[in-house]
Amino acid sequence: MKSMRALPQPDLAQLDLANVLEALSDPTRLAIVSRLAAGDEPEVRCGTFLDLGSKTNLAYHLGKLRSAGVVSTRISGTSRFMSLRRADLDARFPGLLDAVVASARRPAKAATRRRRAAAAG
């Protein structure tokens, strides 16, 4: 039987707004969180995000998200699984996660509209 363990993370009372906002301020970390928020799966393998950077780069970003309390990481054998700590974030900072993720999606939609308009014009 494979052992499962979670990496250390702050508990609900230790979640700090400045740390959460700092973690979400990086485009790569924001992309990771946006994907987790939009996904149907409660937990995904860390390798899901390899299109966003190298393994070393992703390990850094995932560690930043975990230490800020934005995500939880569970280890099973040689695999690492990520989940968004939505319930904890919503309990501590109501509406913050939804607002940040929605805001991150708006520029992408606006850029798509500009490209379509330029192509049509």
C-alpha positions as CSV (number, residue, x, y, z in Angstrom):
1,M,0.0,0.0,0.0
2,K,1.4,3.4,-1.0
3,S,1.7,6.0,1.7
4,M,-0.1,9.3,1.3
5,R,0.9,12.4,3.0
6,A,0.2,16.1,2.7
7,L,2.9,18.7,2.6
8,P,2.8,21.4,5.3
9,Q,0.5,24.4,4.7
10,P,-1.0,27.1,6.9
11,D,-4.2,26.3,8.6
12,L,-7.3,28.5,8.2
13,A,-6.5,30.9,11.0
14,Q,-3.0,31.4,9.6
15,L,-4.1,32.4,6.1
16,D,-2.8,35.9,5.5
17,L,-4.3,38.3,2.9
18,A,-1.0,39.8,1.9
19,N,0.6,36.3,1.4
20,V,-2.4,35.1,-0.6
21,L,-2.4,38.2,-2.8
22,E,1.4,38.0,-3.3
23,A,1.0,34.3,-4.4
24,L,-1.8,35.3,-6.8
25,S,0.2,38.2,-8.3
26,D,2.4,36.1,-10.5
27,P,0.9,35.2,-14.0
28,T,2.1,31.6,-13.8
29,R,0.6,31.0,-10.4
30,L,-2.6,32.8,-11.4
31,A,-2.9,30.5,-14.4
32,I,-2.5,27.5,-12.2
33,V,-5.2,28.7,-9.8
34,S,-7.5,29.7,-12.7
35,R,-7.3,26.2,-14.1
36,L,-7.9,24.6,-10.7
37,A,-10.9,26.8,-10.1
38,A,-12.3,26.0,-13.6
39,G,-11.7,22.3,-13.4
40,D,-14.1,19.6,-12.7
41,E,-11.7,17.5,-10.8
42,P,-11.1,18.3,-7.1
43,E,-7.5,17.3,-7.4
44,V,-5.0,17.2,-10.3
45,R,-1.5,15.9,-10.8
46,C,1.2,18.6,-10.7
47,G,2.3,17.5,-14.2
48,T,-1.0,18.9,-15.5
49,F,0.7,22.3,-15.6
50,L,3.9,21.4,-17.5
51,D,2.8,23.6,-20.4
52,L,3.3,26.6,-18.1
53,G,7.0,26.0,-17.4
54,S,9.7,23.6,-16.5
55,K,9.4,21.1,-13.6
56,T,11.8,23.3,-11.6
57,N,9.9,26.4,-12.3
58,L,6.6,24.8,-11.5
59,A,7.9,23.4,-8.2
60,Y,8.8,26.9,-7.2
61,H,5.4,28.3,-8.1
62,L,3.5,25.4,-6.6
63,G,5.5,25.8,-3.4
64,K,4.6,29.5,-3.2
65,L,0.9,28.7,-3.7
66,R,1.1,26.1,-1.0
67,S,3.0,28.1,1.5
68,A,0.5,31.0,1.1
69,G,-2.4,28.5,1.7
70,V,-3.9,28.8,-1.8
71,V,-3.5,25.2,-2.7
72,S,-3.0,21.9,-0.9
73,T,-0.5,19.3,-2.1
74,R,-0.9,15.6,-1.4
75,I,1.9,13.1,-2.1
76,S,1.0,9.5,-3.1
77,G,4.0,7.4,-4.0
78,T,6.0,9.4,-6.5
79,S,3.0,11.6,-7.6
80,R,2.0,14.9,-6.2
81,F,-1.7,16.1,-6.4
82,M,-2.8,19.6,-6.1
83,S,-6.2,20.9,-5.0
84,L,-7.5,24.5,-4.6
85,R,-8.3,25.4,-1.0
86,R,-11.5,27.1,-2.1
87,A,-13.5,26.4,1.1
88,D,-10.7,27.8,3.3
89,L,-10.1,30.8,1.1
90,D,-13.8,31.6,0.9
91,A,-14.3,31.2,4.6
92,R,-11.3,33.5,5.4
93,F,-11.7,36.0,2.5
94,P,-15.2,35.8,1.1
95,G,-15.4,36.4,-2.7
96,L,-11.7,37.0,-3.1
97,L,-10.9,33.9,-5.1
98,D,-13.8,34.4,-7.4
99,A,-13.0,38.1,-8.0
100,V,-9.3,37.3,-8.7
101,V,-10.1,34.4,-11.1
102,A,-12.8,36.4,-12.9
103,S,-10.4,39.4,-13.3
104,A,-7.7,37.1,-14.7
105,R,-10.1,35.8,-17.3
106,R,-11.2,39.3,-18.5
107,P,-7.9,40.3,-20.1
108,A,-7.8,37.1,-22.1
109,K,-11.3,37.6,-23.4
110,A,-10.6,41.2,-24.3
111,A,-7.4,40.2,-26.1
112,T,-9.3,37.6,-28.1
113,R,-12.0,40.2,-29.1
114,R,-9.2,42.7,-30.2
115,R,-7.5,40.0,-32.4
116,R,-10.8,39.1,-34.0
117,A,-11.7,42.8,-34.6
118,A,-8.2,43.4,-36.1
119,A,-8.5,40.3,-38.4
120,A,-12.0,41.4,-39.6
121,G,-11.0,45.0,-40.1
